[in-house]
Amino acid sequence: MSSTAIHLPYADLVTLLERVFVNNAVSAHNARILAENCARCERDGSLSHGIFRMAGYVSSLKSGWVDGQVVPEVEDVGPAFVRVDAKGGFTQPAFFAARPLLIEKVKANGVAVLAIRRSHHFSALWPDVEPFAEEGLVALSVVNSMACVVPHGGKKAVFGTNPVAFASPRAGAAPFVFDQASSAIAHGDVQIAARAGHDLKPGMGVDREGQPTNDPNAILDGGALVPFGGHKGNSIALMVEILSAALTGGYFSGEFDWSGHKGAQTPFTGQFFVVIDPARGGNDIFAERVAGICDLVLESGQERLPGDRRHATRAKAEKDGIPLAAELHARLLAMATD
Amino acid sequence: MSSTAIHLPYADLVTLLERVFVNNAVSAHNARILAENCARCERDGSLSHGIFRMAGYVSSLKSGWVDGQVVPEVEDVGPAFVRVDAKGGFTQPAFFAARPLLIEKVKANGVAVLAIRRSHHFSALWPDVEPFAEEGLVALSVVNSMACVVPHGGKKAVFGTNPVAFASPRAGAAPFVFDQASSAIAHGDVQIAARAGHDLKPGMGVDREGQPTNDPNAILDGGALVPFGGHKGNSIALMVEILSAALTGGYFSGEFDWSGHKGAQTPFTGQFFVVIDPARGGNDIFAERVAGICDLVLESGQERLPGDRRHATRAKAEKDGIPLAAELHARLLAMATD
């Protein structure tokens, strides 16, 4: 962080980001949800999904590709099944509209699912699942995005980065949470490497001819990423397409057409959740058992669990404020008024 | 296959395997379920989980480690939550005992989960999920096993091979099904390589000092496997422990103690299922959409989808019978009578 960094309290960053959204045709209600989501990413050090994304949000809104005003429509389609039509808006307002009914169904039945369609998800996935674990529930979510990943052994991008996120209560500690792209690297990290002028590690992507490359610009310029872990990551990416799009009624990652909206950056797809009440499992010490297996992993020599670094960054930000380059702060102020 | 191979019809192989189980203290009811499961693996060419496993089944039964006679206890613990106590028996009879109630709950609610505990799973996972897809449902299942995988960056085995299996209807074709270990290689394939005297590809495991090795014997002799795809496969392996053991009330992969049962080979853990009715998603063309994304993957240049080779092997076996070395056939006959 440069010496000109300022440190903003979380609430102040939320207010500033809210102003940016409202200034770009997002309703006050939706702006609040999106601003909190983005500020949480920045606060926790998920920088590729934090303030870095604001220019993309604004560009997509200005292009008319995404509707910031929309009121999502929640559908109660079964005792343990909720659907929501995001109607071309961002995913998070649709998710929050459906969340109370989802939790009610989980508590009543032991498990419930939520299928979101016609939605734009432009953030990290962990903010969607972590709060369930904080309430004692286990949550799994998947979201597809925009075609930028070639199938294992294939030549043409079919999958999005298609992350999978999972959260579980963990006694005596923050929840166990992971959020991982089914691509070898997150698209946001490729963008960051390109801006910074850094090469990537080998095995992350291919150029426009389908040949392996370490150059982030070659990947962004007509190339593509590859799935993590070969054919196994490929299977996960395909499962994410099935659950997020086929099951919800949303679009596949390679299917939506934004060509009429210059500046559009947000994928228009779907998202799927499974949320489980572990109390129904009859195991009263569930959270203690999760803590136990996490401890075994750390004792075996693994440096840290997924989420640990994020929680440490959050703790620091809650004490000192969220570090922000003065120049970036000025840019956000401009986006809030221009 | 040697020139002395015979070809057995599926029904005859089931009958023969059933006799082996009954001859080794398995009840007639449980023997039928286990024999069909094993014969299906052999028929489909899942050789590391087919007849190859029979010696291990018998050894575990003879050791008193697993109870072949047990009647599992199904517990209806919520409108969409089923538990079953396998009471130290094999998993498949427990699964079949709970399956009708599970399906009833899925149809009534849109989704339901099944948590199996105190169970021995010694087979492939795809036979558990594929039939749901044949009935129009989407199924995800995970099972933990015995500690033989070091966490990413760790030195001591904590995880089992912890497979994840997923099955979905696919219009105009066999279901889309994958079944993949969260280790870089399946333990059965390491055993097969050791018997055949073949080295493994690099990056599959470590020796007893925690150093990388390509020697299957060094992995089996105090060494361990590594997760597939680095930290991402690691997260999946940990999720499998949480769902299969913490949530069900079963044991973690490194937790059960079989030291008093010489010859025991079957892991004593738990298994978890999520089964979804896609019809509730409101998308009438779900199976057509799944076929569509599978076609896109193949058109991009991927050679085949997971499950395709298995379905081709099955089709051949249904026509010509299941190929079996005469010597192996003789050994099974001996196991059925000795």
Interface residues (C-beta under 8 A of the other chain):
Chain A: E75 V77 G78 P79 A80 F81 R83 A108 N109 G110 V111 A112 V113 A115 V138 V150 P151 H152 G153 G154 K155 K156 A157 V158 F166 S168 F176 F178 Q180 F228 G229 G230 H231 K232 G233 N234 S235 L238 M239 E241 I242 L243 A245 A246 L247 T248 G249 F252 G254 V274 I276 D277 P278 R280 G281 G282 N283 F286 R289 V290 G292 I293 C294 L296 V297 E299 S300 G301 Q302 E303 L305 P306
Chain B: E75 V77 G78 P79 A80 F81 R83 A108 N109 G110 V111 A112 V113 A115 V138 V150 P151 H152 G153 G154 K155 K156 A157 V158 F166 S168 F176 F178 Q180 F228 G229 G230 H231 K232 G233 N234 S235 L238 M239 E241 I242 L243 A245 A246 L247 T248 G249 F252 G254 V274 I276 D277 P278 R280 G281 G282 N283 F286 R289 V290 G292 I293 C294 L296 V297 E299 S300 G301 Q302 E303 L305 P306
